[in-house]
């Protein structure tokens, strides 16, 4: 198992045992989430090659966001890179997200 998969498994909360149907695997859903984020497509525009539906990807994204999975994963990746001497803070950037304010917000 690659290092990045090991890190991801460490931060993803376990599935609830109350699920009535078979749950898509975390890796499948992560791939759909990463694709949507990288491509700029909406959840409904996920190509059929992704087995989880857009609704499933969005629901899991929301669950993982509430569980702070993304912040925990970022911290683990930075720690892993830093401990291996592969992190060069002289070359860093801060990302931003632009969102439309449909009701006239600032």
C-alpha positions as CSV (number, residue, x, y, z in Angstrom):
1,X,0.0,0.0,0.0
2,X,1.5,3.4,-1.0
3,X,2.3,5.9,1.7
4,X,-0.4,8.3,0.6
5,X,-3.0,5.6,1.0
6,X,-1.7,4.8,4.5
7,X,-2.0,8.4,5.5
8,X,-5.5,8.7,4.1
9,X,-6.7,5.6,6.0
10,X,-5.4,7.1,9.2
11,X,-7.6,10.1,9.0
12,X,-10.8,8.8,7.5
13,X,-13.5,8.0,10.1
14,X,-14.8,4.5,10.1
15,X,-18.1,3.9,8.3
16,X,-21.2,3.8,10.5
17,X,-22.6,0.4,11.1
18,X,-26.2,1.6,10.5
19,X,-25.8,1.8,6.8
20,X,-28.5,-0.3,5.1
21,X,-26.9,-0.7,1.7
22,X,-23.4,-1.6,0.6
23,X,-21.1,1.4,0.9
24,X,-18.7,2.5,-1.8
25,X,-15.1,2.2,-0.8
26,X,-13.4,5.3,0.6
27,X,-10.8,5.2,-2.2
28,X,-13.4,5.2,-4.9
29,X,-15.1,8.1,-3.3
30,X,-11.9,10.0,-2.8
31,X,-11.0,9.6,-6.5
32,X,-14.4,11.1,-7.4
33,X,-13.9,14.0,-5.0
34,X,-10.4,14.7,-6.2
35,X,-11.6,14.6,-9.8
36,X,-14.5,17.0,-9.2
37,X,-12.2,19.4,-7.3
38,X,-9.4,19.3,-9.9
39,X,-11.7,19.5,-13.0
40,X,-14.1,22.1,-11.7
41,X,-17.1,19.9,-12.5
42,X,-20.1,19.7,-10.3
43,X,-21.1,16.6,-8.4
44,X,-23.7,15.9,-11.1
45,X,-21.1,16.1,-13.8
46,X,-19.0,13.2,-12.6
47,X,-18.3,10.8,-15.5
48,X,-19.8,7.3,-15.4
49,X,-16.3,5.8,-14.9
50,X,-16.7,6.8,-11.2
51,X,-18.9,4.3,-9.5
52,X,-20.1,6.4,-6.7
53,X,-22.8,8.9,-7.8
54,X,-22.3,12.6,-7.5
55,X,-24.7,12.6,-4.5
56,X,-22.6,9.9,-2.8
57,X,-19.4,11.8,-3.4
58,X,-20.9,15.0,-2.1
59,X,-22.4,13.4,1.0
60,X,-19.0,11.8,1.9
61,X,-17.2,15.0,1.1
62,X,-19.5,16.8,3.6
63,X,-19.0,14.0,6.2
64,X,-15.3,14.1,5.9
65,X,-15.2,17.9,6.0
66,X,-17.1,17.9,9.2
67,X,-14.7,15.3,10.6
68,X,-11.8,17.6,9.5
69,X,-10.3,14.9,7.4
70,X,-8.8,17.4,4.9
71,X,-6.9,19.4,7.6
72,X,-5.7,16.2,9.3
73,X,-4.5,14.8,5.9
74,X,-2.7,18.0,5.1
75,X,-0.9,17.9,8.5
76,X,0.1,14.3,8.0
77,X,1.5,14.9,4.5
78,X,3.4,17.9,5.7
79,X,4.8,16.0,8.7
80,X,5.8,13.1,6.4
81,X,7.5,15.4,3.9
82,X,9.2,17.3,6.7
83,X,10.5,14.2,8.5
84,X,12.0,13.0,5.2
85,X,13.7,16.3,4.5
86,X,11.5,16.8,1.4
87,X,9.8,20.0,2.5
88,X,11.3,23.3,1.3
89,X,9.4,26.2,3.0
90,X,11.2,28.7,0.8
91,X,8.9,27.6,-2.0
92,X,5.4,27.7,-0.7
93,X,2.1,29.2,-1.8
94,X,-1.2,29.8,-0.2
95,X,-4.2,28.7,-2.2
96,X,-7.5,30.5,-2.4
97,X,-11.0,29.7,-3.5
98,X,-13.3,32.2,-5.3
99,X,-17.0,31.7,-4.8
100,X,-19.9,33.6,-6.3
101,X,-22.1,35.4,-3.9
102,X,-25.5,35.0,-5.6
103,X,-27.5,37.1,-3.1
104,X,-25.1,40.1,-3.3
105,X,-22.8,39.2,-0.4
106,X,-19.3,40.6,-0.3
